[in-house]
């Protein structure tokens, strides 16, 4: 299909014939979303610069998840040897939700698409629960990208279910050694490289010189990623997602991944809005609503340093 649903959303074929949606905003920003995984694989600003990282070796062939962009981790965030590490939502084909129930107010003049995932018989064998997962992808008039998730327990047997969740966002950065993350200092975190032992962040900002895989706990609603070389700051705003995962595989792990270039770790950073430490439990009929909003803004210099506080204060 290549029919235009409206002036702003196009359905077309992507890599390996997989269907994707292209959202375009009047000032030139754009977003691409594959129905496979409801996976955002591109987010470009008004100048056409790509803001997300997707590996050059990403495998766009089911059932392999796509390496990069924004994979959705549901109903689990885990690398603990499960047959469906990070859950199955990221490697299922979603449908366009033609008649969604009312969402919270959408960004004025924003372009959006609604996607829906329901479990198959095969999914029940992995995770024996009935659910409806609705995702709205919105491209705002200023080029901001918002993902709003609504997960409902539709079990008929009266049973609750419990899950963990993450928007596994891969940001494109110029050089990982020139990047710092602000907003997570002094917080406790679980270190995935040390069997999830709990520590407290000591630095005044997070910088990178080796592999990092941490789950920060009770995090603020805003986190900033400062890219010194590009003079660009990403701001992650999140509602209902208390945790934030920070991940970069560094050189050894990068070389061990078949769908990841050996040196690509230098040009990506995952900062993920998540709910991991305290799993979410829904009773039948209950719905969980969360969202993540991403912005990319020019960074300002202050005494030779980027000033994240000015960036963060400007948002609220």
Secondary structure as UniProt FT lines:
FT   STRAND          9..13
FT   HELIX           15..17
FT   STRAND          19..24
FT   TURN            26..27
FT   STRAND          30..34
FT   TURN            37..38
FT   STRAND          39..44
FT   TURN            46..47
FT   TURN            56..57
FT   TURN            62..63
FT   STRAND          70..73
FT   TURN            83..86
FT   HELIX           89..91
FT   STRAND          95..96
FT   TURN            98..99
FT   TURN            108..109
FT   STRAND          111..118
FT   HELIX           121..126
FT   STRAND          131..139
FT   TURN            141..142
FT   STRAND          145..153
FT   STRAND          161..172
FT   HELIX           176..178
FT   STRAND          179..182
FT   TURN            185..186
FT   STRAND          188..191
FT   HELIX           192..194
FT   TURN            195..196
FT   STRAND          197..200
FT   STRAND          206..207
FT   STRAND          212..216
FT   STRAND          222..227
FT   TURN            228..231
FT   STRAND          232..239
FT   STRAND          243..248
FT   HELIX           250..256
FT   TURN            258..259
FT   TURN            262..263
FT   HELIX           264..267
FT   STRAND          268..282
FT   TURN            284..285
FT   STRAND          287..298
FT   STRAND          301..302
FT   TURN            303..304
FT   STRAND          305..306
FT   HELIX           308..313
FT   TURN            314..315
//
